[in-house]
Amino acid sequence: MKIQGSVALVTGANRGLGKAYVEALFAAGATKVYAGARDPSSITDSRVIAIKLDVTSREDVKAAAKECQDVDILINNAGAMFGSPMLADDSEEALRREMEVNVFGVLSMIRSFAPVLAKNGGGAIANMLSVVSWFTLPFNATYCASKHASLAVTDGARIQLREQGTQVVAVYAGFIDTEMAAGLAEANEPKTPPSQVAERTLQGIIDGVDHVRADDRSEEMWNSIRQDPEGFERSMQKLWDERPR
Ligand SMILES: NC(=O)c1ccc[n+]([C@@H]2O[C@H](COP(=O)([O-])OP(=O)(O)OC[C@H]3O[C@@H](n4cnc5c(N)ncnc54)[C@H](OP(=O)(O)O)[C@@H]3O)[C@@H](O)[C@H]2O)c1
């Protein structure tokens, strides 16, 4: 579908990649952008319509779907990462909180906005996943579990929403230059500019594809996991075994 003339809603639009999505949408000709944020006063862009939207709040999600009846592109960008290995002391709590945002939040947005998109001709949903939707980095393993689950939500929704003409795009990236990756010790390699991820996502919507690998790292990971899955797993074990203690 075209971005030109579209009406979009971006979750987590107050900073990081969400802000880049807003920029890219306007640059590509979107006529209206709803910017969702837990604290709408953190939205400073005067071109957008700021809405209070904590994706884990049923009330907020319902209210957003009621208010934003003209949306034809939904960008599920909001995400949380607590940097927890799977067996850390607080790993259950980390996993629950990550699942609330990255899985149930995404599902709740899709369920609430699917009828809106259907009414507006089908439209598109882009879900911000990660390379760790495909493998488990030991240092933030609970986040990886949530992004694996979010991929399954994305794939399941795509299958069911195809008959109403809604495109569901899964977007993968390695380390993006935002606050989220700033805290990761292993993210010391060059990070992808958020603008690139946003622009490639929109191109994916225009091209009608199901999966967007939005940077070089996601292409590399995709290929190396497929070429040598066991070798890839061994490299994750090595990372853990050789971690600084
Ligand atoms: N950075 C990376 O390396 C990387 C790589 C691959 C994928 N991703 C994914 O890309 C997306 C954007 O991440 P980012 O890098 O921009 O991270 P970020 O800088 O940490 O921003 C996260 C955004 O999500 C919002 N958010 C968190 N919990 C929320 C909730 N319950 N309801 C609504 N909004 C919520 C935050 O809002 P507040 O300001 O209120 O906290 C913020 O706007 C996420 O889905 C992330 O998992 C990131």
The ligand as a Tripos MOL2 file, in Angstrom:
@<TRIPOS>MOLECULE
LIG
   48    52     1     0     0
SMALL
NO_CHARGES

@<TRIPOS>ATOM
      1 N1         17.3500   -0.7290   20.1610 N.am      1 LIG1
      2 C1         17.6110   -1.9100   19.6150 C.2       1 LIG1
      3 O1         18.7770   -2.3310   19.5080 O.2       1 LIG1
      4 C2         16.4710   -2.7440   19.0660 C.ar      1 LIG1
      5 C3         16.7830   -3.7980   18.1920 C.ar      1 LIG1
      6 C4         15.7550   -4.5640   17.6370 C.ar      1 LIG1
      7 C5         14.4460   -4.2760   17.9820 C.ar      1 LIG1
      8 N2         14.1620   -3.2550   18.8280 N.ar      1 LIG1
      9 C6         12.7510   -2.9940   19.1340 C.3       1 LIG1
     10 O2         12.4310   -1.7120   18.5920 O.3       1 LIG1
     11 C7         11.3470   -1.1420   19.3410 C.3       1 LIG1
     12 C8         11.7040    0.2690   19.7510 C.3       1 LIG1
     13 O3         12.7920    0.2110   20.6650 O.3       1 LIG1
     14 P1         13.8110    1.4000   20.9160 P.3       1 LIG1
     15 O4         15.1320    0.9160   20.5020 O.co2     1 LIG1
     16 O5         13.2950    2.6800   20.3740 O.co2     1 LIG1
     17 O6         13.7760    1.3940   22.5200 O.3       1 LIG1
     18 P2         13.6860    2.5570   23.5750 P.3       1 LIG1
     19 O7         14.5540    3.6740   23.1650 O.co2     1 LIG1
     20 O8         13.9300    1.9000   24.8780 O.co2     1 LIG1
     21 O9         12.1450    3.0220   23.4780 O.3       1 LIG1
     22 C9         11.1270    2.1560   23.8790 C.3       1 LIG1
     23 C10         9.8110    2.8370   23.6110 C.3       1 LIG1
     24 O10         8.7640    1.9380   23.9800 O.3       1 LIG1
     25 C11         7.9160    2.6220   24.8960 C.3       1 LIG1
     26 N3          7.2490    1.7300   25.8290 N.ar      1 LIG1
     27 C12         7.7790    0.8730   26.7290 C.ar      1 LIG1
     28 N4          6.8020    0.2460   27.4110 N.ar      1 LIG1
     29 C13         5.6270    0.7300   26.9330 C.ar      1 LIG1
     30 C14         4.2660    0.4790   27.2170 C.ar      1 LIG1
     31 N5          3.8830   -0.3670   28.1800 N.pl3     1 LIG1
     32 N6          3.3130    1.1460   26.4970 N.ar      1 LIG1
     33 C15         3.6700    2.0240   25.5420 C.ar      1 LIG1
     34 N7          4.9340    2.3210   25.2400 N.ar      1 LIG1
     35 C16         5.9050    1.6780   25.9200 C.ar      1 LIG1
     36 C17         8.8440    3.6110   25.6120 C.3       1 LIG1
     37 O11         8.0630    4.6040   26.2550 O.3       1 LIG1
     38 P3          8.5460    5.3470   27.6250 P.3       1 LIG1
     39 O12         9.3150    6.5610   27.1720 O.co2     1 LIG1
     40 O13         7.2770    5.6750   28.3270 O.co2     1 LIG1
     41 O14         9.4150    4.3870   28.3820 O.co2     1 LIG1
     42 C18         9.6320    4.1110   24.4210 C.3       1 LIG1
     43 O15         8.9070    5.0450   23.6930 O.3       1 LIG1
     44 C19        11.0940   -2.1060   20.5060 C.3       1 LIG1
     45 O16        10.0340   -2.9590   20.1980 O.3       1 LIG1
     46 C20        12.3960   -2.8920   20.5950 C.3       1 LIG1
     47 O17        12.2040   -4.1470   21.2070 O.3       1 LIG1
     48 C21        15.1440   -2.4710   19.3670 C.ar      1 LIG1
@<TRIPOS>BOND
     1     1     2 1
     2     2     3 2
     3     2     4 1
     4     4     5 ar
     5     4    48 ar
     6     5     6 ar
     7     6     7 ar
     8     7     8 ar
     9     8     9 1
    10     8    48 ar
    11     9    10 1
    12     9    46 1
    13    10    11 1
    14    11    12 1
    15    11    44 1
    16    12    13 1
    17    13    14 1
    18    14    15 2
    19    14    16 1
    20    14    17 1
    21    17    18 1
    22    18    19 2
    23    18    20 1
    24    18    21 1
    25    21    22 1
    26    22    23 1
    27    23    24 1
    28    23    42 1
    29    24    25 1
    30    25    26 1
    31    25    36 1
    32    26    27 ar
    33    26    35 ar
    34    27    28 ar
    35    28    29 ar
    36    29    30 ar
    37    29    35 ar
    38    30    31 1
    39    30    32 ar
    40    32    33 ar
    41    33    34 ar
    42    34    35 ar
    43    36    37 1
    44    36    42 1
    45    37    38 1
    46    38    39 2
    47    38    40 1
    48    38    41 1
    49    42    43 1
    50    44    45 1
    51    44    46 1
    52    46    47 1
@<TRIPOS>SUBSTRUCTURE
     1 LIG1         1 GROUP 0 **** ****
